[in-house]
Every structure is written in C-alpha cells, then in structure tokens.
Amino acid sequence: MASENLNELIESALVVDDSALQRQHTVGLLHELGVDMIYEAGNGNEALDLLALLKLPPGLAVIDLEMPGMDGIELIQHLQQKGVNMPLIVASSREASLLLSVETMIQALGMRVLGALQKPLSQEKLKSALRSFTPTRNDARQNFDPQPSMCESDLAAAIAGGQVVPYYQPKVDVQTGILKGVEALARWLHPERGMIPPDRFIPMAEQCGLIHDLTISMMDQAMAQAAVWHSRGLAIKVAVNLSPLSLEQSDFMHRIMALVDRHALPADRVVLEITESSVVANKGNSLGTLARLRLKGFGLSIDDYGTGFSSMQQLARIPFTELKIDRSFVHGAHERKNLRVILQSALDMAQRLELVTVAEGIETMEDWRLLQDFGCNIGQGYLIAKPMPANELPLWLKGHHRRLAELRPLPREGEPSDSAQNGAL
C-alpha cells in the first residue's frame, strides 16, 4: 500500500502505549505513511475513556501488549464486549509465539487484526501489516441479509432446481505447478440474492435432513464434469466434500456406485474429503462404508487436518489416502516458527504413512517455496486460483501455463512433462 493514498483509507488512528517515547515513534511512522489525525493513550483505561468521547472509532488502532493497569489483551477484550470493531495492529517486544497467540485470540473474537508485530516498529513492518487493509463497509457478509424466508423449502427447491452448483478450485503439484485435480465447492446461485456461500446453507442442510440430497447432487454434477474433462484428455481428479451424515444412509453406497456407472468415471478419479472432526464419534456402519468406498477405488482425504482432537486416532482407524493440512497451519508459515514446525511434522508423518499431502490456503509465494522445501505434494489456494465455474477452467489453465516457470523450483532432470495432458481442454 502506497503511503500517499493511505490517508484516503485511514483518516484517523489510535496509538496505545505506556512508553511516551515508543508512542511518539509510532505516531511519527503513521504520519510518514499519510495518517493525519492520530489519538494517543498511555494505557487501556485511557484508551476506553478516549473512545467514549468519539462519535466514531478511529480507522486503525496500534496497541502495545504490556502496559500497567489494563494491558493490551484486556483492552482488546473490552473493545469486543463494547462492540467497538476497528482494524488492530498489536505490538510487543515479547516472543513471537505470544504475539501469534494474541493474533489468534483477536480472530476468535471476530475482530480484524492486520498484524502482530515485534518491537521496535519500523515503517516497513507497518507497511507490511497495512498492505492487507481494505475498508469494511462493502464486506460481503454485511451485504448478505439472511432473511427469514430462506428456509428448508427454499433450499430443497434450490437443490432440485440445480441452483446449488459446484465451483472448482485447482489443486496443483507443488514441485511443478502442473494441474493435478480440482476440489468441488458448493455454491448456491440464488436468482434474487446472488451467490450464497456454503457456510450459510450447509448447516441448514444438515439440520433439516437435506445434506444427503445435496451431497448426491454435488457428486453427480462433479462426476459429470470430470467425465467431460476426461473425454477431452484432461485426466484430473475431482475432490468432493462428504458429510458424515451421508455415511449413515443405508442407500449411500448404492447411489454413489450408480453415479460412477452412469458417468463411466473410474472411481480412483474421485476423492472424498471427510473433515477429521466429523468422524470422531462415527458408528461402525460409517467406518464400514468408508472401508467399502476405499475397496471400490475411491480416494479418501482427511480434510482440515490439525483442527480436531483425534487426528492420530482417525489416521489409524480409517484407510485414508490423502492428508489435507488446514490453511491455519499453512498461511504465514514462512514467517512463524511455530507454524513451520507443526507443518513440517505433519508432512513428515504423512510421507512416512505414504499419504498424498495437500496444503490448502496458500496465498503467498513465500509459503509456496516453504512447501516445496518441505516436500509437500499438492497445493491449493488463492496464489494458484480462486474457486471458479467449470467453464472458466480452460481460460485459467492457459494463463496458468505461463506461470509454471515462476512456480517451479530448479527443473528436475529426466522428469516427464505433463504439459500435453494439461493442454487438452
């Protein structure tokens, strides 16, 4: 973000620090970055008193963690309780693991955190944190109004009428950048409200008994599309999220095999992603269904690995072929030691178990290079591509080919090229 236009986005800021010297240093840095109006407070109590006098909160707050009386963590908790929501930057001379913990706390509170920075602050550190700043007034979540009229009958009609469709996010080889598969992600294309994201309707589908119909519909559409791609020479795998509730349906296995036969698609081209927390308390029948799916050739992926409490147990109980590491352990791992250690240990374990490793949530080239160094197999995330309709994949693929040199490490001698495969759309 250029300093000359920062003041167009952030009209005012609040700096909270008990050290007058450190506070003036931060104020000076913000002035250099183009912020004109800056409020100051020496501790949490002063900050709350100041905010009570303002009609609107500042556009940014830079908060020191260690302060007498009310410290920075307590101040942030008070801000959340009072409904004061402004972008935050926290600063401290303490260890990086403590800063990471506070950053995670802020996110868990539903507040925006632009960065957790170690002192002394510098213009480069502030610039890096402010680079992610965007005004929140047009936030998509705010624009969507879940009106009472959106109910079970609406969702049932949407599934039956083909309004819930798969968007496909590419999954590429981390070492070569070559497309290896896609993940099918449900999107509700509402005729009046536009696109409704899955976190708005998947819970409803599970609560009102529609998740089985939704799962079958998604699999049907994804398999049909995969069969088209295969007929054009693009033999990539398609991953579909599987609700654990579907595993309890007596006809689930029969319906899945009927889809495979209808679309003449090899079962080993389909990967079923199961969230690790969803199979913690599964029944014997569910485990049997997963085993039968594996016998038929389907790939089984443990999704969001690292976010549940029984990861090791799940890997021992279920014949997974793929381990998918949650984005919370991938994003920013290049600059956070704790994440790097966890990420590398998960990858090493998966490689010893001969599982395909997939990292999701890759957004920066630095994290991409780290995954290459750690030997991860497959990656997906906004660095590669956002989820897209099937008809947009050919155009994306043409553009992606021009990026392969940028994404690859040093070429491997004798490695076969997949370019012919990936040009066949």
N, C-alpha and C positions, 0 to 999 in steps of 0.2 A: 504494500500500500504506500503510495507516494505521500510524503509529508505535506505537500502543497494542497492536497484535497482532503486530508484527514479532518480538518475543521468543518468540512461540509457534512461529514457523517457524525462527528462527535463535537457537539457545541460546548459541552462542559464536562469536567471530570472532578472526582473527589479523591484526594490522596490522604490516607490514614496511616500515620507512622508516629511513634512516640519520640523518635530522634528528629530534632529540628533540622540537623544537617542532612540526614537522609531524605527527609521530606522535601527540603528545598532542592536537593539534587533531582528527585523525581519530578517535581514541578518544572524545573528547568528543562528536563528531557521532553516533557509533554508540550511545553511551549515551543521547543525546537521542532516538534512534529506537527505543530499547527493548531494545538488546542488553546484557545484564548482564555476562557473562563475556568479557573481551577479553584475549588474549595479545599480547605485543609482542616484536618482534625488530628489531635495528638493521641487519641485512644478511641475505643469503641463507643464509650458513653458520649464523648463529644460528637462523634460522627452521627449517632442517633438523634442527638439534640439538634444538630445542624439540619439533618434531613427532615425533621419535623417542621422546620421553618420554611422549607422549599415547597412550592406548588407541585413541581415535577422533579423526580430524582435526576441526578446528572446522567450523562450518556455513558459514563465509564467510572469504575471505582478501582483504585490501586490500593490494596490492603496489606499492611505488614501483619505477620502472624504473631510475633512476640511483642506484646505490649502489656504494661501494668494495668491492673483493674480488669477491664474487659479485653481479652485478646482477640486476634483477628478471626479465629474459628468461631468464638462465641458471637462476635459481631455478625458474621455471615448467617449464623443460625437465627439471630434476632431479625435480620433483614428478611429471611424466608418466612418467618412467623408473621411479620407485619405486611407481607405481600409486596415488599419493595424488590422489584426484579430489574436489575441493570447488569450489563456485562461486567465481569470481575476479572481482575488480574491479582493474584496473590504473590507476595514476595517474602523471602526469608533467607537467612544465611545458614539455616539448618540443612540437614541431609536431604538428598533428592527423594528418598523413599517417603519421608514425611510430607514433602510437597506433593508427591503423587497421591498420597492418601487423602490429603485435603482436597485436591482436584477431583478425586473420585467422589468424595463426600458432597461437594458442590453439585456435581452432576446428578447424584442420587436425590438431592433436594429439589431437582427440577430447575436449577438456576444455570445461567450461562457463564462459563469460565473460559476466558481466552488464553490463559496461560498460568503456569505455576513456576515462577522464576526465582533463581538463586541470586542473592545479592553478592556483589554490588550490581545494581541495574545499569544497563547501558542502552544507548539508542538502538543498537542492533537487536538486543533482546526484546525491547518494547516493540520495535518494528515487526519482528517475527511474530509476536503474540497478536498484534493488531492486524496482521495480514488476513486473519480469519474473520475479522469483524465485518458484519453485514447488518444493516438496520432490520429490526424485528417486526416492523409494522405490517409487512406483507407476508408474514410467516404463513405457510400453507396450513398448518394446524389451526391457526386462528381463523383462516378463511373458511375452513370446513365447519359447518354447523350440523352436528348430529341431531337432526330434528326427530321428534317422537314418531313421525310417520315411517321412519326407517325401521321396519320390524321383520319378524320371521317371514311373513308372506312376501315382503319385498325381496328379501334375499333368495327365497325359494324360487320366485319368478325370475330373478336375475340369473340364477344358475341354469334353470330350464331354458331360458331365452338366450343363453350364450353371451350374457353381459359380463360374466366373470371369465376372464381370459388370461392365458399365460403371457408374461413378458419374460424375455430370455436374457440372462446376464452371462456373458462369455467367461469361460474358465480356460486359462492358457498354461502351457508348460513354462515353469518359472525359469528354466535354463535357456529355452529357445524363443519363447514368446508365441509359439505355434498354438493355434486354437485346438483344444482337446475335447471340449464339451460346453454345455450351457446348463444353467440352473433355471428351471421354470418357476416363476414367482407370480402368484395370483394377483390380479388387478381387477377391480370392479369398475367397469366403464359405464357409469350411470348417465342416462340420457339428459338429465337435468342438472345434476351436481358435478358432473365431470368424473375424473378418476378418484376413486375412494381407495386409500391404501389398505393393505391386508390387516393391519392392527386394528382397523375399525370394524371389520366384519368377520375375521376368523374366530375371535372369541364368541361372537353371536352364533356362528355356525356350530361351534362345539356345544354351546349351552342349549340350543334348541333342536339338536339332533340332525342338523343338515351337513355336518362335516363329512360324512361318508359320501353323500351325493357330490359334494364339492370336490373331494379327493378324486373320485372316479372321473368326474368331468375334466379336471386338470390333467389327469393321466391320459385320458382319451385324446384331448387336444394336443398334449405334448408328444405322445407317441405318433399321432398322425403327422405332426410337423417333422418329427425325426425321420419318419419313413420317407417323406418328401425329400428331405436333405440327403438321405442315403441313396435315393434313386438318382440324385444328381451328383453322386460321388463324394459327398461330404459325410464320412462315417464317424460322426462325433457322438459322444454320449450325452444323454439328457438326464438331468437330475430333477426329481420331483419330491417335494416335502410330503411326508407321510404322517398323518395324525395317528397317535397310538390308539385312539378310539376306533379307528377303522380296523385295527388288528383284531378287535373283539367281535367283529361282524362275521357271522358264520359263512356268508357267501363271498367274502372279500377275495379269497384266493381264486375262486372260480371266475369272478368278474375280471380280475387282473389278467389271468391267463386268456380269457376271451378277447381282451383288448390286444394282447400280443399276437394272437392268431389273426384277428381282424386286420391289423395293420402290417402283418408279415414282418414284424420287427424282432430281431434277436434279443432275447431277454438280457444278454450281457451288455447291451447298449443302453440299458436303463439303470439308473442309480436311485435308490430310495433313501432319502435323508430323514433320519429319525433324531429329534432333539434328545440329548442324553438325559435330561431331567424327566422327559416324558416316559421313559421305560424303567424308571427306578422301581416302581411298585407294580410292574406288569404281572399278568397272570400267566400260568403255564401255557394256556392256549395261545397267548400272544407270542411267547418265545417259540412255540411250535410253528406258528405262521411265519415268523422271521426265518427260522431254520429251513422251512419248505421253500420260501422265496429264494434263499441262497442256493438250495439244491437245484432250482429251476434256472439259475444263472444270473439272477438279478444282483447288482451290486448293492451293498448296504453301507451307508455312511453314518457315522456318529456325528451329528451336527452340533455346532456351538460348543465344541469340546472345551472344558475348563470352567464352564459356568454352573455346573451342577455339583453334587456332593458325592456321587458314586461312580466317578469316571472309570477308575480301575476295575471296579466290580462289573460295570457294563461291558468293558472290553473282554473280560474273562468269560462272560455269560453268553454273549451274542456274537455270531460269526461275521463281524464287520469286515469289510474290505477296504474301507476308507476312513480316515480320521480328519475331520474338518475343524480347524482351530478358530475359535471365536475371534471376531475383529478386536475385541478389547485387549487381546494379547498381541495383536499384530500392529495396530495403528500406533505409531510413535515409538515402536520398539527400538528403533535405531538410536534414540536419544535417552532411553530409560533402561538402566541396568537390570532392574527387577524384571521388567517385561522380557528383556533379551534372554535372561537365564531361564525363565519359565517357557518361553517359546522354543529355545534350543532343546531343553529337556523333553518337551512334548514331541518334537520332531525326531529326536534320537530314539525315544521309546517306540514311536510308530514305525520307524525304519527297522528296528530290531524285531518288531512284530510282523514285518513285511506288509504293512498297510500303506496304501497311497495317501500322501499327505496333501491337504488342501488348506491354504490360508485365505481367509476372507477379510474384506475391509482394507485392502491395500490402496493407499491414496497417494503415497509419495515414492519417488524414485529411491530415496534412501532406504525405506523399508523393503522395497523390491530387491535392492542389492543385498541387504542383510539376509533375506530369504534365500537368495542364490547361494550365499556363503554357507548357510546352514543346511543346504541340500533339500529344501522343500520341493515337492513335485509340481503341484498345481497352485495357481493363484487366481483370485478374482477380486474385483474392487473397482472403484471409480478411476484409478490410474489406468486401468485397461478399458473399461466401458461401464456405463450405467445399464440397467435392465432396459430392454427395447422390444418392440413388437417384432414378430418373426420376419416381416417384410423389410425391416431395416437392417437385418444382419448382413446381407450381401454388400451393401454400401459401407457398413462399418468394417467389414473384413478387407475390402480393398484399401481403405485408409490404414488399417492396422498393419497390412503388409509393409507399408512404407516406414513403420516404426520398428520393425523387427531388429534392425541393426542397432538401434538405440537401446532396445530391451535386452539384447543378448550380451553375455559376458564374452570372453575370448572364444572364438569358434573352436569346436572340438573336431579334431581330425578324424575323418572316416565316419562321421555321424551322418546317417541318411537324412535327406531333406524331406520335409513334409509339405513343401510348397505346392506340389502338384495336387495333393489331397485338398489343401485349403483353398485352392483357386477354383474349385469345381462347384460353384454355386450357380 
